[in-house]
Amino acid sequence: MKYTQFLQDEQATYALAGVVAKLCMQRTVIYLSGDLGAGKTTFSRGFLHGLGFEGIVKSPTYTLVEPYEVAGWRVFHFDLYRLSDPEELEFMGIRDYFEDDCLCLIEWPDKGADLLASADLEISIGFESEGRQINILANNDYGRMIVSKLK
Protein backbone atom coordinates (compact mmCIF):
# COMPACT_ATOMS: atom_id res chain seq x y z
CA MET A 1 0.00 0.00 0.00
CA LYS A 2 1.30 3.43 -0.93
CA TYR A 3 0.44 7.02 -0.04
CA THR A 4 1.53 9.92 -2.25
CA GLN A 5 1.19 13.64 -1.61
CA PHE A 6 2.50 16.87 -3.09
CA LEU A 7 4.14 19.01 -0.40
CA GLN A 8 4.04 22.68 -1.24
CA ASP A 9 6.71 23.76 1.23
CA GLU A 10 8.86 22.78 4.19
CA GLN A 11 5.96 23.36 6.58
CA ALA A 12 3.83 20.80 4.71
CA THR A 13 6.61 18.20 5.09
CA TYR A 14 6.92 19.04 8.77
CA ALA A 15 3.14 18.81 9.33
CA LEU A 16 2.76 15.45 7.55
CA ALA A 17 5.63 14.03 9.60
CA GLY A 18 3.84 15.07 12.79
CA VAL A 19 0.74 13.18 11.66
CA VAL A 20 2.81 10.06 10.89
CA ALA A 21 4.46 10.27 14.33
CA LYS A 22 1.12 10.32 16.12
CA LEU A 23 0.07 7.16 14.24
CA CYS A 24 3.02 5.14 15.56
CA MET A 25 1.71 2.76 18.22
CA GLN A 26 4.54 0.24 18.43
CA ARG A 27 8.20 -0.12 17.51
CA THR A 28 8.52 1.56 14.13
CA VAL A 29 11.34 1.65 11.59
CA ILE A 30 11.12 4.30 8.88
CA TYR A 31 13.55 4.54 5.99
CA LEU A 32 13.93 8.04 4.52
CA SER A 33 15.30 8.40 0.99
CA GLY A 34 15.79 11.33 -1.32
CA ASP A 35 18.45 13.62 -2.74
CA LEU A 36 20.41 16.02 -0.55
CA GLY A 37 18.09 18.84 0.50
CA ALA A 38 14.89 16.97 -0.36
CA GLY A 39 13.49 17.17 3.17
CA LYS A 40 14.53 14.02 5.05
CA THR A 41 15.79 15.95 8.08
CA THR A 42 12.77 18.30 7.93
CA PHE A 43 10.57 15.20 8.07
CA SER A 44 12.53 13.96 11.10
CA ARG A 45 12.13 17.33 12.87
CA GLY A 46 8.39 17.32 12.23
CA PHE A 47 8.16 13.72 13.43
CA LEU A 48 9.91 14.44 16.73
CA HIS A 49 8.03 17.67 17.35
CA GLY A 50 4.78 15.84 16.49
CA LEU A 51 5.53 13.51 19.40
CA GLY A 52 5.97 16.52 21.67
CA PHE A 53 9.76 17.00 21.63
CA GLU A 54 10.44 20.70 22.23
CA GLY A 55 14.19 20.94 21.71
CA ILE A 56 16.37 21.39 18.68
CA VAL A 57 16.49 18.45 16.27
CA LYS A 58 19.87 18.46 14.61
CA SER A 59 21.06 16.40 11.69
CA PRO A 60 23.21 13.46 12.81
CA THR A 61 25.37 13.69 9.69
CA TYR A 62 28.64 13.40 11.62
CA THR A 63 27.50 11.42 14.66
CA LEU A 64 25.45 8.90 12.61
CA VAL A 65 22.69 8.82 15.25
CA GLU A 66 20.99 11.30 17.57
CA PRO A 67 18.94 9.84 20.44
CA TYR A 68 15.80 11.45 21.89
CA GLU A 69 13.40 10.47 24.65
CA VAL A 70 9.85 11.72 24.20
CA ALA A 71 6.33 10.53 24.97
CA GLY A 72 7.53 7.23 26.40
CA TRP A 73 9.59 6.42 23.28
CA ARG A 74 13.27 6.23 22.59
CA VAL A 75 13.58 7.84 19.18
CA PHE A 76 16.73 7.40 17.11
CA HIS A 77 17.41 9.63 14.12
CA PHE A 78 20.08 8.09 11.91
CA ASP A 79 21.86 9.77 9.01
CA LEU A 80 24.04 7.20 7.26
CA TYR A 81 25.20 9.51 4.45
CA ARG A 82 28.81 9.59 5.70
CA LEU A 83 28.94 5.91 6.69
CA SER A 84 32.04 4.55 5.00
CA ASP A 85 31.52 0.88 5.84
CA PRO A 86 28.28 -0.80 7.00
CA GLU A 87 30.35 -2.78 9.53
CA GLU A 88 30.63 0.47 11.55
CA LEU A 89 26.99 -0.14 12.47
CA GLU A 90 27.95 -3.44 14.12
CA PHE A 91 30.58 -1.66 16.21
CA MET A 92 28.01 0.84 17.47
CA GLY A 93 25.59 -1.94 18.47
CA ILE A 94 22.98 -1.28 15.77
CA ARG A 95 20.69 -4.10 16.94
CA ASP A 96 20.18 -2.34 20.29
CA TYR A 97 18.41 0.53 18.53
CA PHE A 98 15.51 -1.63 17.35
CA GLU A 99 13.93 -2.57 20.69
CA ASP A 100 10.18 -2.53 21.37
CA ASP A 101 10.22 1.00 22.83
CA CYS A 102 12.04 2.53 19.85
CA LEU A 103 11.05 4.60 16.86
CA CYS A 104 13.83 4.77 14.26
CA LEU A 105 14.14 7.29 11.44
CA ILE A 106 16.92 6.25 9.07
CA GLU A 107 18.19 8.60 6.38
CA TRP A 108 20.22 6.98 3.57
CA PRO A 109 19.24 3.41 4.60
CA ASP A 110 20.88 1.92 1.51
CA LYS A 111 24.27 2.61 3.14
CA GLY A 112 23.37 0.25 6.00
CA ALA A 113 23.36 -2.84 3.78
CA ASP A 114 21.65 -5.77 5.51
CA LEU A 115 22.45 -4.65 9.05
CA LEU A 116 19.29 -2.57 9.60
CA ALA A 117 15.94 -3.81 10.81
CA SER A 118 13.32 -4.07 8.07
CA ALA A 119 11.35 -0.89 7.47
CA ASP A 120 7.69 -0.66 8.37
CA LEU A 121 7.53 2.41 6.13
CA GLU A 122 9.79 3.48 3.28
CA ILE A 123 9.47 7.18 2.62
CA SER A 124 10.96 8.83 -0.44
CA ILE A 125 10.94 12.58 -0.94
CA GLY A 126 11.71 14.11 -4.31
CA PHE A 127 11.81 17.54 -5.86
CA GLU A 128 8.77 18.46 -7.95
CA SER A 129 8.01 21.88 -9.43
CA GLU A 130 8.14 24.36 -6.57
CA GLY A 131 7.69 21.73 -3.85
CA ARG A 132 8.24 18.08 -3.07
CA GLN A 133 6.53 14.78 -3.79
CA ILE A 134 6.42 12.32 -0.91
CA ASN A 135 5.75 8.62 -1.34
CA ILE A 136 5.11 6.46 1.71
CA LEU A 137 5.27 2.73 1.07
CA ALA A 138 3.97 0.28 3.68
CA ASN A 139 5.98 -2.93 3.96
CA ASN A 140 3.83 -4.88 6.42
CA ASP A 141 0.41 -4.91 8.11
CA TYR A 142 1.46 -2.34 10.69
CA GLY A 143 2.77 -0.03 7.96
CA ARG A 144 -0.45 -0.51 5.99
CA MET A 145 -2.46 0.54 9.07
CA ILE A 146 -0.47 3.79 9.26
CA VAL A 147 -0.83 4.48 5.52
CA SER A 148 -4.57 3.72 5.55
CA LYS A 149 -5.04 6.38 8.25
CA LEU A 150 -3.23 8.95 6.09
CA LYS A 151 -5.70 8.53 3.24
C-alpha positions as a Markdown table, in Angstrom:
| # | Residue | x | y | z |
|---|---|---|---|---|
| 1 | Met | 0.0 | 0.0 | 0.0 |
| 2 | Lys | 1.3 | 3.4 | -0.9 |
| 3 | Tyr | 0.4 | 7.0 | 0.0 |
| 4 | Thr | 1.5 | 9.9 | -2.3 |
| 5 | Gln | 1.2 | 13.6 | -1.6 |
| 6 | Phe | 2.5 | 16.9 | -3.1 |
| 7 | Leu | 4.1 | 19.0 | -0.4 |
| 8 | Gln | 4.0 | 22.7 | -1.2 |
| 9 | Asp | 6.7 | 23.8 | 1.2 |
| 10 | Glu | 8.9 | 22.8 | 4.2 |
| 11 | Gln | 6.0 | 23.4 | 6.6 |
| 12 | Ala | 3.8 | 20.8 | 4.7 |
| 13 | Thr | 6.6 | 18.2 | 5.1 |
| 14 | Tyr | 6.9 | 19.0 | 8.8 |
| 15 | Ala | 3.1 | 18.8 | 9.3 |
| 16 | Leu | 2.8 | 15.5 | 7.5 |
| 17 | Ala | 5.6 | 14.0 | 9.6 |
| 18 | Gly | 3.8 | 15.1 | 12.8 |
| 19 | Val | 0.7 | 13.2 | 11.7 |
| 20 | Val | 2.8 | 10.1 | 10.9 |
| 21 | Ala | 4.5 | 10.3 | 14.3 |
| 22 | Lys | 1.1 | 10.3 | 16.1 |
| 23 | Leu | 0.1 | 7.2 | 14.2 |
| 24 | Cys | 3.0 | 5.1 | 15.6 |
| 25 | Met | 1.7 | 2.8 | 18.2 |
| 26 | Gln | 4.5 | 0.2 | 18.4 |
| 27 | Arg | 8.2 | -0.1 | 17.5 |
| 28 | Thr | 8.5 | 1.6 | 14.1 |
| 29 | Val | 11.3 | 1.6 | 11.6 |
| 30 | Ile | 11.1 | 4.3 | 8.9 |
| 31 | Tyr | 13.6 | 4.5 | 6.0 |
| 32 | Leu | 13.9 | 8.0 | 4.5 |
| 33 | Ser | 15.3 | 8.4 | 1.0 |
| 34 | Gly | 15.8 | 11.3 | -1.3 |
| 35 | Asp | 18.5 | 13.6 | -2.7 |
| 36 | Leu | 20.4 | 16.0 | -0.6 |
| 37 | Gly | 18.1 | 18.8 | 0.5 |
| 38 | Ala | 14.9 | 17.0 | -0.4 |
| 39 | Gly | 13.5 | 17.2 | 3.2 |
| 40 | Lys | 14.5 | 14.0 | 5.1 |
| 41 | Thr | 15.8 | 16.0 | 8.1 |
| 42 | Thr | 12.8 | 18.3 | 7.9 |
| 43 | Phe | 10.6 | 15.2 | 8.1 |
| 44 | Ser | 12.5 | 14.0 | 11.1 |
| 45 | Arg | 12.1 | 17.3 | 12.9 |
| 46 | Gly | 8.4 | 17.3 | 12.2 |
| 47 | Phe | 8.2 | 13.7 | 13.4 |
| 48 | Leu | 9.9 | 14.4 | 16.7 |
| 49 | His | 8.0 | 17.7 | 17.3 |
| 50 | Gly | 4.8 | 15.8 | 16.5 |
| 51 | Leu | 5.5 | 13.5 | 19.4 |
| 52 | Gly | 6.0 | 16.5 | 21.7 |
| 53 | Phe | 9.8 | 17.0 | 21.6 |
| 54 | Glu | 10.4 | 20.7 | 22.2 |
| 55 | Gly | 14.2 | 20.9 | 21.7 |
| 56 | Ile | 16.4 | 21.4 | 18.7 |
| 57 | Val | 16.5 | 18.5 | 16.3 |
| 58 | Lys | 19.9 | 18.5 | 14.6 |
| 59 | Ser | 21.1 | 16.4 | 11.7 |
| 60 | Pro | 23.2 | 13.5 | 12.8 |
| 61 | Thr | 25.4 | 13.7 | 9.7 |
| 62 | Tyr | 28.6 | 13.4 | 11.6 |
| 63 | Thr | 27.5 | 11.4 | 14.7 |
| 64 | Leu | 25.4 | 8.9 | 12.6 |
| 65 | Val | 22.7 | 8.8 | 15.2 |
| 66 | Glu | 21.0 | 11.3 | 17.6 |
| 67 | Pro | 18.9 | 9.8 | 20.4 |
| 68 | Tyr | 15.8 | 11.5 | 21.9 |
| 69 | Glu | 13.4 | 10.5 | 24.6 |
| 70 | Val | 9.9 | 11.7 | 24.2 |
| 71 | Ala | 6.3 | 10.5 | 25.0 |
| 72 | Gly | 7.5 | 7.2 | 26.4 |
| 73 | Trp | 9.6 | 6.4 | 23.3 |
| 74 | Arg | 13.3 | 6.2 | 22.6 |
| 75 | Val | 13.6 | 7.8 | 19.2 |
| 76 | Phe | 16.7 | 7.4 | 17.1 |
| 77 | His | 17.4 | 9.6 | 14.1 |
| 78 | Phe | 20.1 | 8.1 | 11.9 |
| 79 | Asp | 21.9 | 9.8 | 9.0 |
| 80 | Leu | 24.0 | 7.2 | 7.3 |
| 81 | Tyr | 25.2 | 9.5 | 4.5 |
| 82 | Arg | 28.8 | 9.6 | 5.7 |
| 83 | Leu | 28.9 | 5.9 | 6.7 |
| 84 | Ser | 32.0 | 4.5 | 5.0 |
| 85 | Asp | 31.5 | 0.9 | 5.8 |
| 86 | Pro | 28.3 | -0.8 | 7.0 |
| 87 | Glu | 30.4 | -2.8 | 9.5 |
| 88 | Glu | 30.6 | 0.5 | 11.5 |
| 89 | Leu | 27.0 | -0.1 | 12.5 |
| 90 | Glu | 28.0 | -3.4 | 14.1 |
| 91 | Phe | 30.6 | -1.7 | 16.2 |
| 92 | Met | 28.0 | 0.8 | 17.5 |
| 93 | Gly | 25.6 | -1.9 | 18.5 |
| 94 | Ile | 23.0 | -1.3 | 15.8 |
| 95 | Arg | 20.7 | -4.1 | 16.9 |
| 96 | Asp | 20.2 | -2.3 | 20.3 |
| 97 | Tyr | 18.4 | 0.5 | 18.5 |
| 98 | Phe | 15.5 | -1.6 | 17.3 |
| 99 | Glu | 13.9 | -2.6 | 20.7 |
| 100 | Asp | 10.2 | -2.5 | 21.4 |
| 101 | Asp | 10.2 | 1.0 | 22.8 |
| 102 | Cys | 12.0 | 2.5 | 19.8 |
| 103 | Leu | 11.1 | 4.6 | 16.9 |
| 104 | Cys | 13.8 | 4.8 | 14.3 |
| 105 | Leu | 14.1 | 7.3 | 11.4 |
| 106 | Ile | 16.9 | 6.2 | 9.1 |
| 107 | Glu | 18.2 | 8.6 | 6.4 |
| 108 | Trp | 20.2 | 7.0 | 3.6 |
| 109 | Pro | 19.2 | 3.4 | 4.6 |
| 110 | Asp | 20.9 | 1.9 | 1.5 |
| 111 | Lys | 24.3 | 2.6 | 3.1 |
| 112 | Gly | 23.4 | 0.2 | 6.0 |
| 113 | Ala | 23.4 | -2.8 | 3.8 |
| 114 | Asp | 21.6 | -5.8 | 5.5 |
| 115 | Leu | 22.4 | -4.6 | 9.1 |
| 116 | Leu | 19.3 | -2.6 | 9.6 |
| 117 | Ala | 15.9 | -3.8 | 10.8 |
| 118 | Ser | 13.3 | -4.1 | 8.1 |
| 119 | Ala | 11.4 | -0.9 | 7.5 |
| 120 | Asp | 7.7 | -0.7 | 8.4 |
| 121 | Leu | 7.5 | 2.4 | 6.1 |
| 122 | Glu | 9.8 | 3.5 | 3.3 |
| 123 | Ile | 9.5 | 7.2 | 2.6 |
| 124 | Ser | 11.0 | 8.8 | -0.4 |
| 125 | Ile | 10.9 | 12.6 | -0.9 |
| 126 | Gly | 11.7 | 14.1 | -4.3 |
| 127 | Phe | 11.8 | 17.5 | -5.9 |
| 128 | Glu | 8.8 | 18.5 | -7.9 |
| 129 | Ser | 8.0 | 21.9 | -9.4 |
| 130 | Glu | 8.1 | 24.4 | -6.6 |
| 131 | Gly | 7.7 | 21.7 | -3.9 |
| 132 | Arg | 8.2 | 18.1 | -3.1 |
| 133 | Gln | 6.5 | 14.8 | -3.8 |
| 134 | Ile | 6.4 | 12.3 | -0.9 |
| 135 | Asn | 5.8 | 8.6 | -1.3 |
| 136 | Ile | 5.1 | 6.5 | 1.7 |
| 137 | Leu | 5.3 | 2.7 | 1.1 |
| 138 | Ala | 4.0 | 0.3 | 3.7 |
| 139 | Asn | 6.0 | -2.9 | 4.0 |
| 140 | Asn | 3.8 | -4.9 | 6.4 |
| 141 | Asp | 0.4 | -4.9 | 8.1 |
| 142 | Tyr | 1.5 | -2.3 | 10.7 |
| 143 | Gly | 2.8 | 0.0 | 8.0 |
| 144 | Arg | -0.5 | -0.5 | 6.0 |
| 145 | Met | -2.5 | 0.5 | 9.1 |
| 146 | Ile | -0.5 | 3.8 | 9.3 |
| 147 | Val | -0.8 | 4.5 | 5.5 |
| 148 | Ser | -4.6 | 3.7 | 5.6 |
| 149 | Lys | -5.0 | 6.4 | 8.3 |
| 150 | Leu | -3.2 | 9.0 | 6.1 |
| 151 | Lys | -5.7 | 8.5 | 3.2 |
